[in-house]
Amino acid sequence: MRSRWTILGALFVARAAFAFQFGSVGAVAPQLSQGLGASLADIGILIGIYFAPGVLLALPGGTIGRRYGDKATVLAGLLAMLAGELLMTTSASWSMQIAGRLIAGTGGILLSVLMTKMVADWFTGREIATAMAIFVNSWPVGIAISLMLLPWIGARFGLHLVNLAVAGWILIGFGLMAFVYRAPEAALSVEGERGSLTSETVYAVIAASSIWCLYNIGLSMIFSFGPSMLVERGWSMAAAGSTISIVLWLAALSVPFGGFLADQTKRGEAIIVAGCIAFALLTVLLSRSGPVLPIVIAVGAVCGLPAGAIMTLPGRVLERKTRAIGMGVFYTAFYAGSPIGSAIGGKLSTSIGSAGAALDFGAVMLLVCPAILWFFRRIVAGQIRLAVPSI
């Protein structure tokens, strides 16, 4: 019988394929710009549009999984990711690139919505925090590998091999999910009356989602436009990608450490504020600094600290019976904002003439997070007052 840790390993590799595919455009952005005749603004659209299907799919994603089964739905999502990637390698036309990213993103969104539930099914009541920390780290690990490996493949073998490398990882994830993953024998099903969200709860969830969205935009500006910025400074594409990937490798350590710190100190909001401000300042420094490596290491050590605390925010306003629909709202708002952020970063880089402008934009987004957190706290405080009966 396969252990739950073996199951977690299969989920980790499959979700890392999602991250690997998302990061593939930013990893070879300079070469892709030349091959497609695309500007940095175009590259920003191509990066961000991957998340666009989430606006429509995040809310009903859980329902789709319940109807057809989590495993079957995830396998269908992986096939969509594979189809989108193969479509991108068949033609260099811009319309095919957009279509491929949309199809692939549709599959990736299904993975994103359902796999967190699949981890919870296996680990609820036993090592759930550890399992979630490992699972969440599949995202920075997948992107870090894309930054290290894909520029090297692109420089030596061309963009077609880049697409095939991404397709290969997706196939590995498909095989693991098809032949290794199985649902737990005693999977819990939520019964009872379906809860409804109050307007205050919806506002709070959207505020929490906005923080998560802006934080991720700040992070994505690093790995999406950081390599292009270093190439502008005379670095080779492979060296630029490998150097920026250090941020993601260190984030794989700082994300669980930040969550542990928030749990131990009970000061999650302080960690969000301090982490976002420090991350923003280091991002600005990276876009202007001569000695790149020390700043990259510092960014990686700091950037993951707020993540765990941010993801605890929805749980403060959602009850068990409203959690499914509430997280659907959370991810819908997140995926609505993510493509816009990448597009703006690319547009600013084109207008100003430097990929460093995207990093500066990301820093501004990070600095907005504490302000939205203040708004979130006001909503929660209002709910608490409303919950106290009048005398």
PyMOL commands that set and color helices and strands:
alter all, ss='L'
color gray80, all
select helices_A, chain A and resi 4-27+29-36+40-51+54-68+70-90+94-123+128-136+138-157+159-179+199-232+237-265+268-286+292-303+305-311+314-316+320-352+356-387
alter helices_A, ss='H'
color red, helices_A
deselect
rebuild
show_as cartoon
